């Protein structure tokens, strides 16, 4: 589903952010991307949804080489990728339902159909009763669930989450991670960037570790959890 | 269905944009309204000037001097040939009538004409030229055609006066065009600047739109519609202003300038054609401004 071949990313005048990244994420897989701050986790996610362009190397997403993708084709690629940001990126003056339905507006889904999809998605994330509330009136965990609902409302094949629990307390963290696991079970490929070791130990999923822009380990969940415990 | 839903979204978003930053849009709408109001007034004033020029032009008469040796039948022959050219009303002025007219015009000095042994004036043809052939070029061509007729010795149409009048009209039109272009440019810049502020205030929304897969066209369309709505609102306000102006000051101005307007000339400030032109201009200004704004600021 996602393949990186010798991918580099550098900004002029700075040391490379990513170096010689080779990675293969299968369809329906759940992958943790971990490493210290500044290791290149966010940049790697950005390369997948064309938020950044690779300096060198090839990236295939759904069989399509996005290193050579035309600018005008990027929006259509993004429609298949849901993104969950650490800073939420919610529109503060729009209701929860409007924020979730925003993606459907972009796709031109008729309003009635869109409302029904939004209702179903809010039900999935347990926020059906907060449909008319403004995001700022919600807790951090609830806001993050709205973001997940927005990312999933058009049934993307890939879900990317950048530190989705970074601002949350342990109880809410579990809530959000359970939700992401549930999404993965439904068939969506999920890539989660996190530096939270307790998450890796608890969920025991494939873990790719980045350090100074390079992949230093790529282990299955059990092995990674065992190493964490040591 | 998708296109319909997107169109509905664009309109909702554009209307929402107007509500979102009312003051910014108020400035843009007011600017368009003032520019169009001024254009409407200028249009009314230009009608007055055109009417003045037309009434002065109405005095343009071409005099065709015939050879003195022509007899009455030959003069009649030339008259018929000139009439066949379809140059307007052609009247024969025999030498005797010309002499009487000259005597009358000279007043006391006219008595001296009685001392002449014979009438020195030739027969002439007076041509009242229709309005569409009163331009200097048309008159020059007409004079050339008339001079080519057998029996014609000279043609006079007050060339200098016509050229001067035409130069004044040209200068007025050029001035109006320059003023129009300055107002057009200024208005587009102001509309673009206000829309840039509107775009800036919605940058978060645009960023999210892009992240969830909106195309550039999708992002830009509501802002273009916002510009169009600004233009329509501005044109509506300008028309309301002109209508009010016509109701309040129209009769006074009409009576003040009655001598220029002449009989049967409309003094209405909002005619259907003017209204359509102003609405079209408003849409053009709004869209022009929004094109500049999205082109400069929405490089998404």
Interface residues (C-beta under 8 A of the other chain):
Chain A: X49 X51 X72 X75 X76 X77 X78 X79 X83 X89 X91 X102 X103 X105 X106 X107 X108 X109 X110 X111 X114 X150
Chain B: X1 X2 X3 X4 X5 X6 X8 X9 X204 X205 X207 X208 X209 X210 X211 X212 X213 X214 X215 X216 X218
